[in-house]
């Protein structure tokens, strides 16, 4: 039985997303956030990064796009709903965070001519 060869474009997009998440984590850490988890998956949705600073939990969607506007527009209402559902699942699984304030952010990682991308952090991007 022949094994399925991975699609090189899909693999490249995956690696681009992983790099963008690393840049986003660095941005959050520079702003005094602790990263609690990354790629938190539930049957109802997924959150790229969950971070905490004091009594605030930030559920962050990361987008690597050519422009910040394209990154923001890529977070659809359906995706927002799934992220909120995953956030509630996280709180249910970790009740010690039940009294924290929840915020939903988008971090866009935009390429530039040199190796350091532009990182745009849209705080409180939507509310459930």
N, C-alpha and C positions, 0 to 999 in steps of 0.2 A: 504494500500500500504506500503510495507516494505521499510525502508530507506536503502541506500547503506552504508555498513560498510567501513570506510576508511582502505586502505591497510597499515598495520603497517610498512612495509619496506619503502613505499613511504613517510609516515609521518616522519620516522626517517631520511631519506635523506633530507627532507625539513628542519627539525630542525637543521641538521648538516650544511646545507647551510646558514641558518639564523645566527648560531653561527660564521661561517666563515666570513660572512659579517660584523658582529660586530667587530671581530678581525681586519679585513681590515680597517674599519672605524677608529679604535683606532690607527692603524699604520699611516694612513693618517693624523689624527689630531696631532699625535706626530711630524709629518713633516710639521706642520703649515698650513695644508689645512683645509678649511671650507667645511663641507659636505652640499651640496645644496639639494640633494635628494637621495633617495635610491629606488631601484626597479622601475626605471622610465620606464613605458610601453607605447608603441605606437603600432598601427596595423602592423608596419613594423619590430619592434624589441624591445629589452629591454636592459637597462643598469643597472648593479647591483648598482653602486655608481657613482654619479656625484659630483666632488669636485672642489673647486677653491682655488687658491693661487695667489694673485695679479691678473695679466691679463692672467693666465693660467687656462683652464678648463681641468680636467682630467676625462675621461670616463673610468671607471674601471670595468673589468670583474673579479669576484672572483671565485676561484676554490678550493674546499677542496678535496685534493687527498693524496695518500700515499707518493708521491714524487713530488717535484717541476716540474720535467720533465713531469710527467703525467698531471699535472695541465696545463702547457703551451701547451702541445700537444692536450689537450681537447678543446682548443679554435680554432675551425675549420675556414677555409676561409669563409664558409657560415655564421658562427656565427659572424665573424668579420664584414662582410658586413651588417648584421642586426644591429649590435651595431653602426656602422657608420651611418646608416639610422636613427636610434633612436637619435643619437647625432645631426644630422641635424634637426630633428623634434624638439628637445629641443631648439636649437638656433632659429628656426622659431617661436616657442612659447614664447621664452624669448629673444627678440631682443636686450636687453641691454647687452647680452653676445656676440653679433655678432663680435665684434672686439677683442675678447679674442683668444689666441692661443689654439688650441685643441690638446690634446695628448690622446693616447689610451694605457692604462696600463693593466697588469694582476697581480693580487695578488693571490699567492698560499698559502693556509693555510695547513701546513703539521703536522700531529700529532707527538707528542714525548711522551716518557714514563711518564712525569709528566703533569700537567694540562695546562701548557703554550705551545701552539703550536709554531712551527717555521713558521715565516711569511716572504715569499719571494716576494719582490716587483719588478717586471720587468717593468721598465719605458720605454715608447715609444715602446711597444711590436710590434706594426705594424703601418703602415701608409696607409691611404686610397689612 
